[in-house]
């Protein structure tokens, strides 16, 4: 009789559908489970019906998003069913990064520093050039680190080497002598 009553109650209790998240163009979302071939921690940028995946925390942070992920919505994997993955997000213009790769594209030594300008990866000639441009003493101080796989996964064209310490690359904010930023 208890089994029969349990069975009847199971049939009477309504099953409510799982509420889907509202996702808007420009949202940053993270799925609560592994989804679309990426880990459950992958952050996606929504653009129309496409998703751009931030491959590493450093790329996400380069876009000025907060480290506490306060602007990222949690969604279920099924909420992303109608979206296709467009590709990987790249570093924001003006970002500096490095990796531990032995060589990058066979041309640059390990731990070279690169700046992103016009969507291209521009090698910085030396630490002294970098330090002069940014007023630091450690040429790795303001750079994002990325794992070696980033260089192979997110392909960049190579731009001209940065050798001139009097011209700042596009996308880089600097404090001018009058205290303003440009």
Backbone as CSV, one residue per row, in Angstrom:
resi,resn,N_x,N_y,N_z,CA_x,CA_y,CA_z,C_x,C_y,C_z
1,UNK,0.819,-1.195,0.000,0.000,0.000,0.000,0.866,1.264,0.000
2,UNK,2.005,1.275,0.761,2.890,2.422,0.753,3.494,2.606,-0.640
3,UNK,3.871,1.491,-1.264,4.451,1.548,-2.611,3.425,2.079,-3.591
4,UNK,2.203,1.623,-3.484,1.152,2.074,-4.387,0.881,3.558,-4.186
5,UNK,0.828,4.024,-2.936,0.591,5.434,-2.646,1.739,6.292,-3.172
6,UNK,2.964,5.827,-3.023,4.127,6.560,-3.539,4.045,6.684,-5.045
7,UNK,3.622,5.629,-5.703,3.509,5.632,-7.154,2.448,6.636,-7.595
8,UNK,1.321,6.671,-6.891,0.247,7.598,-7.228,0.715,9.034,-6.999
9,UNK,1.403,9.300,-5.895,1.894,10.644,-5.629,2.900,11.094,-6.692
10,UNK,3.709,10.178,-7.146,4.680,10.512,-8.171,3.970,10.937,-9.451
11,UNK,2.845,10.331,-9.740,2.111,10.701,-10.940,1.376,12.022,-10.782
12,UNK,0.984,12.370,-9.564,0.211,13.578,-9.315,1.108,14.820,-9.203
13,UNK,2.317,14.678,-8.714,3.215,15.818,-8.528,3.632,16.336,-9.896
14,UNK,3.325,17.597,-10.170,3.671,18.139,-11.488,5.181,18.283,-11.652
15,UNK,5.651,18.123,-12.850,7.058,18.307,-13.172,7.189,19.686,-13.805
16,UNK,7.931,20.549,-13.125,8.104,21.901,-13.636,9.318,21.940,-14.548
17,UNK,9.192,22.612,-15.678,10.356,22.709,-16.568,11.446,23.555,-15.911
18,UNK,12.675,23.247,-16.256,13.805,24.016,-15.738,13.753,25.391,-16.389
19,UNK,13.855,26.420,-15.586,13.807,27.780,-16.101,15.083,28.069,-16.884
20,UNK,14.917,28.565,-18.088,16.078,28.899,-18.895,16.511,30.328,-18.594
21,UNK,17.775,30.570,-18.736,18.322,31.895,-18.464,18.025,32.825,-19.636
22,UNK,17.875,34.086,-19.334,17.727,35.093,-20.373,19.123,35.535,-20.775
23,UNK,19.450,35.300,-22.025,20.773,35.653,-22.536,20.584,36.732,-23.592
24,UNK,21.320,37.820,-23.445,21.214,38.934,-24.376,22.536,39.135,-25.118
25,UNK,22.439,39.787,-26.244,23.624,40.119,-27.018,24.581,40.934,-26.142
26,UNK,25.857,40.571,-26.126,26.851,41.270,-25.317,27.052,40.686,-23.936
27,UNK,26.244,39.685,-23.568,26.402,39.050,-22.251,27.662,38.208,-22.199
28,UNK,28.185,38.077,-20.997,29.228,37.104,-20.693,28.551,36.013,-19.899
29,UNK,28.724,34.758,-20.316,28.066,33.642,-19.644,29.062,32.536,-19.355
30,UNK,28.748,31.731,-18.333,29.526,30.540,-18.006,28.525,29.431,-17.741
31,UNK,28.745,28.274,-18.338,27.849,27.136,-18.135,28.181,26.455,-16.809
32,UNK,27.157,25.915,-16.166,27.348,25.260,-14.869,27.955,23.868,-15.014
33,UNK,28.029,23.374,-16.240,28.672,22.084,-16.519,29.528,22.244,-17.773
34,UNK,30.364,21.270,-18.041,31.144,21.298,-19.271,30.177,21.393,-20.444
35,UNK,30.533,22.195,-21.426,29.585,22.486,-22.496,30.324,22.889,-23.765
36,UNK,29.790,22.512,-24.894,30.322,22.928,-26.194,31.786,22.525,-26.379
37,UNK,32.213,21.482,-25.683,33.589,21.016,-25.800,34.572,21.750,-24.898
38,UNK,34.076,22.585,-23.994,34.930,23.343,-23.090,34.579,23.005,-21.645
39,UNK,35.492,23.304,-20.727,35.271,23.003,-19.313,34.132,23.853,-18.754
40,UNK,33.658,23.480,-17.583,32.554,24.209,-16.959,32.956,25.617,-16.544
41,UNK,34.218,25.923,-16.547,34.684,27.255,-16.170,34.861,28.191,-17.363
42,UNK,34.600,27.702,-18.571,34.802,28.529,-19.766,33.818,29.693,-19.780
43,UNK,34.328,30.877,-20.055,33.487,32.068,-20.174,33.286,32.345,-21.660
44,UNK,32.035,32.606,-22.024,31.672,32.887,-23.404,31.153,34.312,-23.522
45,UNK,31.495,34.983,-24.615,30.917,36.279,-24.954,29.854,36.021,-26.007
46,UNK,28.645,36.536,-25.790,27.519,36.292,-26.688,27.416,37.430,-27.706
47,UNK,27.399,37.057,-28.975,27.216,38.026,-30.062,26.246,37.418,-31.057
48,UNK,24.990,37.885,-31.011,23.963,37.294,-31.869,23.757,35.846,-31.473
49,UNK,23.916,34.949,-32.445,23.761,33.516,-32.170,25.112,32.826,-32.024
50,UNK,26.168,33.624,-31.836,27.515,33.062,-31.743,28.135,33.309,-30.378
51,UNK,29.033,32.402,-30.016,29.768,32.484,-28.761,31.253,32.599,-29.069
52,UNK,31.916,33.509,-28.379,33.367,33.595,-28.453,33.891,33.162,-27.088
53,UNK,34.800,32.205,-27.084,35.303,31.618,-25.846,36.577,32.334,-25.403
54,UNK,36.621,32.707,-24.124,37.857,33.238,-23.550,38.704,32.031,-23.156
55,UNK,39.820,31.802,-23.865,40.596,30.586,-23.617,41.352,30.578,-22.294
56,UNK,41.685,31.761,-21.778,42.441,31.844,-20.536,42.003,33.080,-19.755
57,UNK,42.193,33.022,-18.459,41.842,34.126,-17.579,42.533,35.412,-18.026
58,UNK,43.780,35.326,-18.433,44.522,36.522,-18.821,43.872,37.243,-20.003
59,UNK,43.309,36.499,-20.933,42.633,37.114,-22.078,41.362,37.818,-21.600
60,UNK,40.603,37.171,-20.737,39.391,37.750,-20.144,39.738,39.052,-19.410
61,UNK,40.761,39.030,-18.573,41.151,40.209,-17.798,41.651,41.345,-18.695
62,UNK,42.291,41.013,-19.814,42.801,42.053,-20.712,41.684,42.914,-21.282
63,UNK,40.472,42.409,-21.278,39.319,43.157,-21.792,38.694,44.049,-20.724
64,UNK,39.304,44.072,-19.545,38.827,44.946,-18.486,37.711,44.370,-17.637
65,UNK,37.408,43.093,-17.816,36.363,42.467,-17.005,36.903,42.184,-15.608
66,UNK,36.026,42.216,-14.594,36.494,42.039,-13.211,36.931,40.609,-12.897
67,UNK,37.963,40.500,-12.082,38.505,39.194,-11.696,37.517,38.379,-10.869
68,UNK,36.526,39.030,-10.260,35.548,38.287,-9.459,34.383,37.747,-10.296
69,UNK,34.407,37.978,-11.598,33.400,37.472,-12.538,31.989,37.983,-12.230
70,UNK,31.903,39.140,-11.585,30.601,39.694,-11.184,29.687,39.971,-12.372
71,UNK,30.232,40.160,-13.558,29.417,40.483,-14.732,29.059,39.250,-15.558
72,UNK,29.460,38.076,-15.095,29.229,36.835,-15.843,27.978,36.135,-15.318
73,UNK,27.058,35.791,-16.241,25.835,35.080,-15.870,26.083,33.571,-15.889
74,UNK,25.562,32.875,-14.889,25.614,31.411,-14.888,24.403,30.895,-15.650
75,UNK,24.656,29.969,-16.575,23.592,29.388,-17.386,23.788,27.876,-17.457
76,UNK,22.766,27.185,-17.888,22.915,25.738,-18.099,23.424,25.513,-19.517
77,UNK,23.971,24.360,-19.744,24.471,24.029,-21.079,23.327,24.079,-22.096
78,UNK,22.147,23.653,-21.694,21.007,23.668,-22.628,20.621,25.096,-23.020
79,UNK,20.922,26.079,-22.168,20.656,27.473,-22.529,21.498,27.906,-23.732
80,UNK,22.586,27.186,-23.978,23.495,27.538,-25.074,23.267,26.694,-26.329
81,UNK,22.216,25.859,-26.309,21.952,24.964,-27.439,21.819,25.680,-28.779
82,UNK,21.242,26.853,-28.788,20.992,27.557,-30.042,22.139,28.471,-30.470
83,UNK,23.274,28.321,-29.811,24.437,29.143,-30.136,25.544,28.274,-30.713
84,UNK,26.320,28.851,-31.606,27.485,28.148,-32.139,28.754,28.866,-31.674
85,UNK,29.805,28.102,-31.487,31.077,28.677,-31.062,31.776,29.244,-32.296
86,UNK,32.022,30.540,-32.259,32.673,31.249,-33.372,34.183,31.051,-33.338
87,UNK,34.749,31.062,-32.139,36.196,30.936,-32.009,36.650,31.431,-30.657
88,UNK,37.929,31.731,-30.581,38.530,32.169,-29.326,38.665,33.688,-29.283
89,UNK,38.464,34.249,-28.101,38.735,35.671,-27.889,40.243,35.872,-27.909
90,UNK,40.644,37.020,-28.390,42.056,37.375,-28.413,42.291,38.487,-27.412
91,UNK,43.551,38.756,-27.127,43.891,39.841,-26.227,43.377,41.167,-26.776
92,UNK,42.988,42.049,-25.867,42.539,43.387,-26.227,43.723,44.187,-26.762
93,UNK,43.430,45.088,-27.679,44.468,45.969,-28.229,45.255,46.626,-27.090
94,UNK,46.559,46.686,-27.246,47.422,47.308,-26.242,47.895,46.370,-25.160
95,UNK,47.375,45.141,-25.149,47.784,44.164,-24.133,49.178,43.638,-24.424
96,UNK,49.914,43.366,-23.353,51.230,42.755,-23.472,51.149,41.354,-22.884
97,UNK,51.765,40.386,-23.560,51.769,39.024,-23.037,53.042,38.306,-23.426
98,UNK,53.230,37.173,-22.771,54.380,36.303,-23.047,53.973,34.875,-22.736
99,UNK,54.752,33.936,-23.244,54.536,32.527,-22.907,55.892,31.911,-22.598
100,UNK,55.887,30.640,-22.288,57.137,29.941,-21.980,57.625,29.094,-23.147
101,UNK,56.995,29.248,-24.286,57.345,28.436,-25.447,58.829,28.582,-25.790
102,UNK,59.418,27.518,-26.262,60.833,27.580,-26.646,61.048,28.592,-27.768
103,UNK,60.236,28.494,-28.804,60.248,29.511,-29.854,58.802,29.740,-30.275
104,UNK,58.521,30.922,-30.738,57.185,31.253,-31.203,57.269,31.416,-32.706
105,UNK,56.533,30.567,-33.390,56.555,30.528,-34.857,57.978,30.351,-35.375
106,UNK,58.868,29.781,-34.554,60.235,29.510,-34.968,61.128,30.728,-35.067
107,UNK,60.605,31.905,-34.684,61.377,33.134,-34.884,61.751,33.888,-33.616
108,UNK,61.043,33.645,-32.535,61.246,34.457,-31.336,61.653,33.559,-30.181
109,UNK,62.538,34.079,-29.346,63.019,33.289,-28.217,61.948,33.139,-27.145
110,UNK,62.167,32.166,-26.306,61.238,31.912,-25.207,61.085,33.158,-24.348
111,UNK,59.900,33.347,-23.854,59.563,34.446,-22.937,59.647,35.836,-23.562
112,UNK,59.632,35.909,-24.894,59.572,37.221,-25.544,58.275,37.902,-25.143
113,UNK,58.311,39.220,-25.065,57.109,39.992,-24.755,56.525,40.510,-26.063
114,UNK,55.205,40.392,-26.180,54.490,40.850,-27.363,53.421,41.841,-26.956
115,UNK,53.189,42.834,-27.799,52.079,43.761,-27.627,51.103,43.537,-28.781
116,UNK,49.836,43.706,-28.495,48.829,43.565,-29.538,48.507,44.957,-30.086
117,UNK,48.683,45.101,-31.389,48.355,46.347,-32.068,47.768,46.021,-33.431
118,UNK,46.618,46.615,-33.733,45.909,46.348,-34.983,45.685,44.852,-35.193
119,UNK,45.437,44.145,-34.096,45.158,42.716,-34.171,46.381,41.857,-34.434
120,UNK,47.539,42.453,-34.451,48.780,41.722,-34.704,49.605,41.630,-33.429
121,UNK,50.400,40.587,-33.365,51.307,40.337,-32.264,52.639,40.997,-32.631
122,UNK,52.990,42.070,-31.905,54.232,42.790,-32.198,55.271,42.478,-31.138
123,UNK,56.377,41.860,-31.516,57.428,41.588,-30.533,58.095,42.885,-30.087
124,UNK,58.431,42.951,-28.805,59.177,44.088,-28.266,60.650,43.699,-28.357
125,UNK,61.453,44.577,-28.931,62.853,44.269,-29.229,63.636,43.806,-28.008
126,UNK,63.434,44.492,-26.876,64.224,44.151,-25.687,63.513,44.634,-24.439
127,UNK,64.002,44.175,-23.305,63.469,44.645,-22.027,63.698,46.142,-21.867
128,UNK,64.817,46.642,-22.318,65.078,48.085,-22.161,64.071,48.911,-22.958
129,UNK,63.673,48.465,-24.123,62.645,49.173,-24.898,61.321,49.121,-24.149
130,UNK,60.953,47.953,-23.669,59.701,47.801,-22.920,59.708,48.670,-21.665
131,UNK,60.789,48.604,-20.905,60.892,49.381,-19.667,60.789,50.878,-19.940
132,UNK,61.405,51.353,-21.016,61.340,52.774,-21.365,59.926,53.183,-21.761
133,UNK,59.257,52.346,-22.525,57.892,52.665,-22.951,56.924,52.758,-21.771
134,UNK,57.082,51.864,-20.806,56.098,51.761,-19.736,56.589,52.253,-18.374
135,UNK,57.814,52.748,-18.312,58.319,53.309,-17.068,58.426,52.295,-15.939
136,UNK,58.823,51.086,-16.272,58.990,50.035,-15.272,60.429,49.547,-15.296
137,UNK,60.791,48.754,-14.301,62.148,48.209,-14.261,62.175,46.716,-14.561
138,UNK,61.006,46.086,-14.607,60.915,44.660,-14.898,60.022,44.488,-16.123
139,UNK,60.623,44.122,-17.228,59.868,44.069,-18.486,58.741,43.027,-18.483
140,UNK,58.670,42.216,-17.474,57.570,41.248,-17.391,56.457,41.735,-16.453
141,UNK,56.670,42.914,-15.821,55.763,43.378,-14.768,54.333,43.607,-15.229
142,UNK,54.152,44.165,-16.400,52.806,44.512,-16.860,52.296,43.564,-17.936
143,UNK,52.880,42.392,-18.021,52.472,41.458,-19.069,51.568,40.369,-18.506
144,UNK,50.724,39.858,-19.375,49.915,38.691,-19.045,50.706,37.464,-19.466
145,UNK,50.634,36.441,-18.664,51.265,35.177,-19.023,50.205,34.285,-19.655
146,UNK,50.581,33.569,-20.696,49.687,32.580,-21.297,50.435,31.270,-21.459
147,UNK,49.730,30.148,-21.351,50.387,28.865,-21.598,50.788,28.743,-23.066
148,UNK,51.735,27.889,-23.314,52.225,27.694,-24.675,51.112,27.395,-25.671
149,UNK,50.113,26.642,-25.257,49.036,26.246,-26.161,48.292,27.453,-26.736
150,UNK,48.278,28.559,-26.019,47.581,29.754,-26.502,48.145,30.205,-27.841
151,UNK,49.455,30.248,-27.946,50.111,30.718,-29.163,49.723,29.842,-30.347
152,UNK,49.621,28.536,-30.108,49.269,27.613,-31.182,47.776,27.609,-31.496
153,UNK,46.946,27.925,-30.502,45.498,27.874,-30.673,44.944,29.160,-31.262
154,UNK,45.360,30.275,-30.739,44.856,31.576,-31.176,45.922,32.195,-32.070
155,UNK,45.749,32.022,-33.325,46.763,32.456,-34.296,46.739,33.973,-34.475
156,UNK,47.897,34.587,-34.376,48.067,36.013,-34.636,49.017,36.183,-35.816
157,UNK,48.779,37.195,-36.604,49.788,37.606,-37.572,50.850,38.357,-36.787
158,UNK,52.079,38.320,-37.275,53.184,39.011,-36.611,53.323,40.394,-37.221
159,UNK,53.345,41.402,-36.355,53.564,42.774,-36.797,55.029,43.140,-36.666
160,UNK,55.337,44.368,-36.993,56.718,44.862,-36.930,57.200,44.879,-35.479
161,UNK,58.478,44.646,-35.314,59.097,44.691,-33.991,59.038,46.111,-33.448
162,UNK,58.715,46.236,-32.159,58.673,47.539,-31.503,60.088,47.862,-31.036
163,UNK,60.680,48.874,-31.663,62.049,49.278,-31.355,62.132,50.717,-30.885
164,UNK,61.119,51.517,-31.223,61.121,52.951,-30.964,60.485,53.251,-29.617
165,UNK,61.197,53.970,-28.764,60.654,54.278,-27.435,59.963,55.638,-27.394
166,UNK,59.818,56.278,-28.547,59.160,57.587,-28.575,57.733,57.514,-29.116
167,UNK,57.365,56.402,-29.721,56.026,56.245,-30.277,55.341,55.071,-29.593
168,UNK,54.233,55.350,-28.934,53.510,54.291,-28.231,52.612,53.528,-29.191
169,UNK,52.553,52.221,-29.053,51.656,51.425,-29.899,50.195,51.800,-29.645
170,UNK,49.356,51.637,-30.652,47.920,51.892,-30.514,47.350,50.994,-29.418
171,UNK,46.381,51.531,-28.693,45.711,50.743,-27.657,46.365,50.822,-26.302
172,UNK,47.516,51.465,-26.213,48.236,51.579,-24.948,47.916,52.945,-24.333
173,UNK,47.471,52.948,-23.088,47.216,54.194,-22.375,48.452,54.568,-21.578
174,UNK,48.841,55.827,-21.692,49.998,56.309,-20.955,49.650,57.632,-20.278
175,UNK,50.317,57.904,-19.184,50.127,59.184,-18.511,51.076,60.196,-19.137
176,UNK,50.499,61.298,-19.597,51.271,62.346,-20.249,51.875,63.282,-19.191
177,UNK,52.882,64.084,-19.565,53.533,64.972,-18.600,52.566,65.896,-17.847
178,UNK,51.432,66.273,-18.486,50.473,67.153,-17.815,49.541,66.395,-16.856
179,UNK,49.758,65.091,-16.708,48.951,64.282,-15.786,47.745,63.632,-16.434
180,UNK,47.418,64.027,-17.663,46.278,63.419,-18.349,46.722,62.099,-18.988
181,UNK,45.760,61.353,-19.459,46.065,60.075,-20.103,45.718,60.172,-21.577
182,UNK,46.524,59.531,-22.379,46.258,59.561,-23.819,46.607,58.263,-24.457
